[in-house]
């Protein structure tokens, strides 16, 4: 595929880089809740330096007294102050957002798809200029990080196809999404289903499909159990190391763990598998019509694996690992980072079934500042995600306008955290371990004992 020396020279370089990336993960596996069947999100509660986010001391004191939240995000507890009456209906939102924001432009969607594919191809072409030597390992790591970041744009386009936001032509839409997701080893229809469930049950403690926390004194079948144990583990492990462990596990193996056994989901759907829609895995996620669609998704994955196998046979496994596997790891990191931060923070609650509604869950989504470069490459998926959860058929190129309209019309309900993303991620990884049920039907994060 790329003109390279014999594969035997590639293997040591690829293994050197991969070993560098995977060594921390192997040390962490013994402590990994992702390797259990519990599907629970684990995090820690190390205290952040005050400089990481400027909080109003009076607000912090009030929030701690009212909700037992000793640590706040850049939201300053706003998500806890939103009442049911503050949440608009979907009809009210559609009335506030300009009508053209809900219109799909096939030509424009295709243009963005072509741009993302062209950017990805350009990154592969750039690999020709990096020497295939061990001394160039840092360059290869940097190249893989950039390439995986760029590939995420293709992933977002496919994600939009799965939501029906790409085109009114469903056949074209599914064809584009199927091809792009299969290239990135994502089962298109399987993930389309599970992601729709995630949207329908955002921050629902039982039915939530991703990043559902464990609960202190959790009730089997209703909540993910084991919260008290994880708090104790975090205390024993140490706050800083625990936060680092969660970053390694979530960003390193979180995405494949989710696809293979539904890691971090709620108890409703159990240990589902995106490739095998039948026993021994739980099947609740796949209604009657979906197992066939899962198998259709598998065809795309098998076809892509065949392409990779043929490439490896010709150029060597090390070449494929270096030029495909390593960038894909970074793409997967982006996926987890986005979903993690869109729905989790120290002062963002989860809800019981009685307190939950679709729109209330959607308005618990958090927009964050990813900056112009990542917004451009990733089609603003992280900075306009509230609008996306309210109505996932809004195309990404109209999402900013929709976001501004929502922000203006419903300022009390809309959530935006200005914390720099890397600082927000550390706060989440090191402080969000387990939640407890409050009398008002909301679950809030419990700080680890010092």
Buried (B, 14 or more C-beta within 10 A) or exposed (E): EEEBEEBEBBBBBBBBBBEEBBEBBEEBBEBBBBBEEBBBBBBBBBBBEEEBBEBEEEEBEBBBEEBEBBBBBBBBBBBBBBEEEEBBEEEEBBEBBEEEBBEBBBEBBBEBBEBBBEBBEEBBEEBEEEEBEEEBBEBBBEBBBBBBBBBBBBBBBBBBBBBBBBBEEEEBBBBBBBBBBBBBBBBBBBBBBBBBBBBBBBBBBBBBBBBBBBBBEBEEEBBBBBBBBBBBBBBEBBBEBBBBBBBBBBBBBBBBBBBBBBBBBBBBBBBBBBBBBEEEBBBEBBEEEBBEBBBBBBEBBEEBEEBBEEBBEEBBBBBBBBBBBBBBBBBBBBBBBBBBBBBBBBBBBBBBEEBBEBBBBBBBBBBBBBEEEBBEBBBBBBBBBBBBBBBBBBBBBBBBBBBBBBBEBBEEBBBBBEBBBEBBBBBBBBBBBBBBBBEEBBBBBBBBEE
